[in-house]
Amino acid sequence: MKALVVSALSPDLSGTALAEVPAPVPREGQVLIRVSAAALNYPDLLMTRGDYQLKPSLPFVPGMEVAGDVVSGDGFVPGEAVVAGTRLGGFAELVAVDASAVRRKPVRLSFAQAASVGTAYLTAYVTLVRLGRIQPSEWVLVHGASGGVGWATVDLARALGARVIATGRDQAKLDLIARALPIEATVTVPGFRERVKEITGGGADVIVDPVGGDVFDESVRCIAFGGRLLVVGFTSGRIADVSTNMPLIKGFSVIGVRAGEYGRRFPDKGRENVDAVWRLAEEGRLNPHVDREIPLERWRDAFEAMRDSRLVGKLVLMP
């Protein structure tokens, strides 16, 4: 079968290539899936460099979430449309996945949309619900809103009844979000803090920050008393500091988010999180956005677009 294989770690994708490899042989308790769509996530890019916390042995096939048809596996009918999460192996024509990580695809979602739900919306759910304790009508400020997790966070916050402000550097991307999702406002960064305070009447109750650096610094200045500032990542490249007098004076919390680790440490809650996300998807309350569907042969175009932030929502590879 065709698969995208990382045979050497490199900063420029030179150690990654499309190759013919043996098809996986599913173990007992696994489901063999013919992949129709595999969503690209930022950790996939990081793993090609060796910069992610998961460091698989070489060679390996990246790809964390897929949608496709069942080939074989207990509990599923061959040909049944499913979605699945897998830490590795998704960027291939076939993948073997533990049955516990496979569920039937919501009918209303395309294969590409379904492949885009799991990782991004699970991160958003843990961020907003489990750790952010979001309440209806609260003001939620989402940085990096045009990325996969950013879009999911905006969408989920809206679905849960919050009032949402989306930020980013590209106004055209923010305009696309505003046209697609009924949110209250968009604001470009940097220089957003006074505008956020004006819109909210004092500050945002929940701030979701995957950017760090200067964006974090400004967020501290426009968070409401008792607010929750959730650290999801550091795409700016700078890990910010905060003087502890600021959380003391403004009574806010700084909370780190690791959605996958949350599920591993609290497996019962982890299963509840996954079920909640897919229930919302099945009810039609989520609107995953696929920027582009790209053939697996053009995988480099997808990885480079993600590296350069040339997307809104998710990029999906089609084997």
LINRAKA-V891992 format. One record per backbone hydrogen bond with DSSP energy under -0.5 kcal/mol. CO is the residue of the C=O (numbers start at 1). NH is the residue of the N-H. If there is no record, write none. Layout:
co=<CO	CO>
nh=<NH	NH>
This chain:
co=<1	2	3	3	5	5	6	6	10	13	15	15	17	19	19	24	27	29	31	31	32	32	33	33	34	37	38	39	39	40	41	41	42	43	44	45	45	46	46	46	48	53	54	60	60	61	62	63	64	65	66	67	67	68	69	70	72	73	77	80	81	82	83	84	90	91	93	95	95	97	98	99	101	103	106	110	111	112	113	114	114	117	117	118	119	120	121	122	123	124	125	125	126	127	128	129	135	138	138	139	139	140	140	141	141	142	144	146	147	148	149	150	151	152	153	154	155	156	157	158	161	162	163	164	164	165	166	167	168	169	170	171	172	173	174	175	176	177	181	185	187	192	193	194	195	196	197	197	204	205	206	207	207	208	208	209	209	210	211	212	212	213	214	215	216	217	218	219	220	222	224	227	228	228	229	229	230	230	231	234	237	238	238	243	243	244	245	246	247	247	250	253	253	255	256	258	259	260	261	262	266	267	268	269	270	271	272	273	274	275	276	277	278	279	280	280	281	288	289	289	292	292	294	295	296	298	298	299	300	301	302	303	304	305	306	309	314	314	315	316	317	317	318>
nh=<21	93	5	19	7	17	59	60	13	16	7	8	5	3	21	26	30	99	33	97	71	72	35	95	69	67	317	64	65	315	44	45	46	47	48	48	49	49	50	51	10	55	56	6	62	89	91	90	86	39	84	36	37	82	34	79	32	76	80	70	105	68	103	66	92	4	35	33	97	31	101	102	85	83	109	114	115	116	116	117	118	121	122	122	123	124	125	126	127	128	129	130	131	132	134	133	138	140	163	205	206	142	165	143	208	167	147	313	151	152	153	154	155	156	157	158	159	160	162	161	137	164	140	184	185	142	187	145	189	171	174	175	176	177	178	179	180	181	183	166	168	196	197	198	199	200	201	202	224	228	141	209	230	143	210	232	233	235	236	215	216	217	218	219	220	221	221	222	223	204	227	253	207	230	231	255	209	232	257	237	239	213	240	246	247	248	249	250	251	252	226	229	255	231	258	262	263	264	265	266	270	271	272	273	274	275	276	277	278	279	280	281	282	283	285	286	284	290	291	314	294	316	318	298	299	301	302	303	304	305	306	307	308	310	309	311	291	292	40	294	38	319	296>
